Amino acid sequence: MVTAIADALGETSIGLTGSEIGRILVQLGFDDPGPDMTKRHRLAVALINQQRKDNASNGIIRFVAESMSIGRYLGRQERFEELRDVVDPALSLAGLRIRDDGRVARLGRKATTFDEVAALTGRLLAESQRRGVHDQVLAYCREELIRQSTFHAVSEAVKGACDRLRTMTGLILDGSELIDACFSSSKGRPLVTINDWETKSEASEHTGFANLLRGVIGTFRNPTAHAPRVAWPVSEPDALDVFSTLSYIHRRLDAARTRRP
């Protein structure tokens, strides 16, 4: 658990900076193994040494609580939410979580499996990352996932697929019109092809992929665009399945061949 917490708090992009780690260690009176180490290793060594000194894990909880004190994130609430999102799964292994006020609270039981981590923390982003959801999917709905808004996360993620097609082709269309313009062969080679598009089998796969996109947009984007959230609820399992489908779509687009109209 100590290593998991250190990895989370020392996470390269959104975790504590080296200077922040040093200041908190001094503030709490913990021995600092030195700034020459990587952030994760430095923090892990400091917490393990303090745990041995105290013969208890209270020091670890004190460090987490101080690190997540909301006073540190005034005007930077998004960073607080992002950091809590990576710290909570680690804490769930000890049956703990970060409350909205930044304090450490008990969950009631400890997580012992990956599924229990996701269930106890209730963090869609953590589970999406564990499943290896494509970066392009998360790029469009990260804020909604952090806020646990499945309805809006699905809507934004599906919009992201359309936005990527516009970026690839320069088109300004949307929805089914955009897909038709990207994948239609009525005027020769399509603007976007996911394979060599030379054999009948490849043409069939190309058409099926376009239909998959149409189906995702028709099923998940259009209802969320026109219906209130209470009238069209999206469960977490459904949202995660949509993200997996969109991940497949983006992976195929990664290798797609494009041309401008």
N, C-alpha and C positions, 0 to 999 in steps of 0.2 A: 504493500500500500504506500509506503514512504516513497519508493521510486516512482510510482504512478503519480503521486501528488507533485513530486519534484519535476517530473516530465511535463505535467500540465502547467504548473506555475512558471516553468522556465521555457515554455513553448516559444519557439523562435520568433514567430510573427506577431503574436498578440500577448505573449506572457510578460512577466516582469522583466524590466531591464536589469543589467548587471548592477547599476548604481542603486536601483530600487531594492534589490535583494540585499546589498550591503547595508543600506540604511536601516532596513527592517531587522536584520540580524543584530546590528549595534543597538537599536532601540529595545529589543527584547533581551539583550545581554547574552546572545548566543555566540559561540566561537565561530569566526569566519575562516574557512579553510583557504581563502584567497581568491582574488578576482582573475587569476590567470587560468583557472579552470573554466570549462564550458558552464553555462548557467545551470543546466540541469544537474551536472555532476557536483558542482559547488553547493547547490541547494540540498541535494540528496545527502552529501557527506555531513553538512551542517545539521540537518534534521536527525540523521541517524546518531551522530555524536551526542546531540542534546537528549535524544531518547534514552541512550545508554546512561547518560549522566543523571537523568531524572528517574530512570528505571520505570518510565511511564511514557505514554504518548501525548500527555498534555501539551508539551512544548510544540508538537507538530500542529495541534489544533489552534494554539495561540498564534503561530506563524500564519496559518491559513486565514484566521479571522482578521488579523492585522492587514494581511495582503488584500483582503476583499472588503475592508472597511469602506463604506460608501463615500466617506469624506475624501478618499483618494481619487474618486471618479466624478466629482462634481463637474458638470459640463461635458463629461465623457461617458455618458451612460451606456453607449453602444459598446465601448471597450469593456465595461463591467460585465455586460451581458455575454459578450464573446468569451471572456475569461471564465466566467461562471460555467459556461457551456462546456468547457474542456476540463474544469476542475470537478464538477459534480460527478461525472462517471467514476473518477478516481476515489472520491469520498464515499461513493455508494458502496465500495468494497468494505468500508468500515461502518456502514449503516448511517451515513451522515450526508448532509446536503448544505448548500448555501441558501439562506433565506433572501427575500427581496431587500432586507435591510443590511445585508452583508454578513450577518452572523451565522455561525455554524449551528445547525439543528439536527435532531435525530430523525431518521426515516422510519424507524420501527423495526427494520430487519436489514441484514447485510445482503448485498448482491454476491452471488457465487458463480453466475454464468453471464455470458454476454447478453442474453435475452433479458435477464433480470436487471442488468445495468441499465439497459434501455428503458425497461418498464419502470424502474424505481426513480430514475432521473427524469423520465418523461421528456427527454430532449430529442426532438426530431433530428436536429443537426448531427448530434453524436451518432445516432443510429445510421443516418445517411452516410456519414463518413466511414463508419465501420463496414457498410455494405459496398463501399467503393463507388459511390455515386459520382458521375462525371463532374469535373470542375465547372463545366459550362452550365450544368443544371443548378449547382449551388450558387454560382455567381449571380444568378437572377433572383434568387429567393432566400438568400442567407438571412437577411433581416427578418423576414416572415418566419423562418424556421427558428431563429433565436427567440422570437416572441411566441412560438408555439401556435401560430395561426395557420393551420393546415389548409383551410379554405383559400386564403390569399397566397400561400406558398405554392399550391398547385397551379393557381391562375398565373402567377408570375413565372413559374418554371416553364409552363407551356408557351407563354408569350416569348420566352427566351429562345425557343426553337425557331419561331418565326423571325425574331430579330437576327438570329445568326444567318438565316437564309437571305435576309435583306443585305446583311453585311457582305456575304459571299458573292451576291449577284448585282448589287446596286439597285435592285428593284425597290419600289416604295409601296408595294401592294401588301395585303394582309390576308390571313386566313386561307380559305380554299382557293381564292384567286391567286394568292402568292404561290401556293403549292402547284397549281395548274401551270403557272408561268415558269416555274423552276423545273418541273419534271415532264412537261408535255413534249411529245415528239412530233407534233403536227407541223412544225416548221423546220424539221431536221433534228440534228442532235440536241438533246435537252440542255438547258443551261447548267443543270447539276446532274451528274451521273455518279452512282455509287459503285459502279464496276466498269468494265471495258465497253459495255453496251454494244456488243458485236454479235452475240449468239441469241437465239430465241430464248434460251434459259436465262441469260443475263437481262434481256429486255423484260422478261416476266418478273424477275427479282426486283428490277428497277420499278416496275409498276406497283408491285406489292408494297415496296417501301413507301412510295408516295401515298398509297391507300392507308398504310399504317399511320402516317402523319395526319392525314385527313381524319382518321378515326379518333386519334388522340385529341386533336383540336375540337372536333365536333362533340366528343364526349365530355371533355374536361375543361376546355377553355370557354366555349360558348355558354354553357349553363352558369359558370361562375361569373361571367361577365354581365349576365342579365338577371340573375336571381340573387335575392338576399341570402346571407350566410345561413340564417335560421331555416330557410326553405330548401337549401341544398347543402346539407352537412357533408363534410369529407372526413372519413375516419383516418387515423394514423396509418393503419395497414394499407388502406387504399392509396393514401398519399405516397407511401414508400414504394408501392408497386408502380405508381405513375412515374416516380423518379427513376426507377430501374428501367422502365420502358424508354424514357427520355434519354437515359444514359446510353442505351443501345443506339438510339437515333443519333446522338452526338458522336459516338464512336464511328459510326458509318460516315458521318459528315466529315470527321477528321481526315479520312482518306479519300473523300469525294473529289471528283474533278469538276471544275467550274469554268464557265466562260461568261463574259458580260454580254448582255443583249445588244 
